[in-house]
C-alpha cells in the first residue's frame, strides 16, 4: 500500500536525522486519523497527514521563520509546518529543525 511506503520512507529519514541530534531517542510511529504520528519519549513531534509532506510541531517563532522559506506550508494542524520536500532526502538539513521540534514538543514549550 502506498501509505505504508510513505510512512516507512519518513521513518528512515527521521531516524537518520534524529541520530544526529538525539542519538538515544527511540522513534515510535502510530497510525492516526488515516495518517501517522511520530513520537519520541512518548511525545508527538512530527506527523504525516496523508499527503507527500512531513509536518513538524514547532514553536510559534520557529513556525513563522520556517514559513518564510520556500516550499513550506502551514499544515492542517496549527502547531505544525510542512517542511520543504527536499529535506526528506537531506537528513542534514532536517536535523536542526528536528532538534527544535523536540525542544518544543518533548522538553517543554
Secondary structure in CASP SS format (residue, H / E / C, confidence):
PFRMAT SS
TARGET T0000
AUTHOR 0000-0000-0000
METHOD secondary structure of the structure
MODEL  1
X C 1.00
X H 1.00
X H 1.00
X H 1.00
X H 1.00
X H 1.00
X H 1.00
X H 1.00
X H 1.00
X H 1.00
X H 1.00
X H 1.00
X H 1.00
X H 1.00
X H 1.00
X H 1.00
X H 1.00
X H 1.00
X H 1.00
X H 1.00
X H 1.00
X C 1.00
X C 1.00
X C 1.00
X C 1.00
X C 1.00
X C 1.00
X E 1.00
X E 1.00
X E 1.00
X E 1.00
X E 1.00
X C 1.00
X C 1.00
X E 1.00
X E 1.00
X E 1.00
X E 1.00
X E 1.00
X E 1.00
X C 1.00
X C 1.00
X E 1.00
X E 1.00
X E 1.00
X E 1.00
X E 1.00
X E 1.00
X C 1.00
X C 1.00
X C 1.00
X C 1.00
X C 1.00
X C 1.00
X E 1.00
X E 1.00
X E 1.00
X C 1.00
X C 1.00
X H 1.00
X H 1.00
X H 1.00
X H 1.00
X H 1.00
X H 1.00
X H 1.00
X H 1.00
X C 1.00
X C 1.00
X C 1.00
X C 1.00
X C 1.00
X E 1.00
X E 1.00
X C 1.00
X C 1.00
X C 1.00
X C 1.00
X C 1.00
X E 1.00
X E 1.00
X E 1.00
X C 1.00
X C 1.00
X H 1.00
X H 1.00
X H 1.00
X H 1.00
X H 1.00
X C 1.00
X H 1.00
X H 1.00
X H 1.00
X H 1.00
X H 1.00
X H 1.00
X H 1.00
X H 1.00
X H 1.00
X H 1.00
X H 1.00
X H 1.00
X H 1.00
X H 1.00
X H 1.00
X C 1.00
X C 1.00
X C 1.00
X C 1.00
END
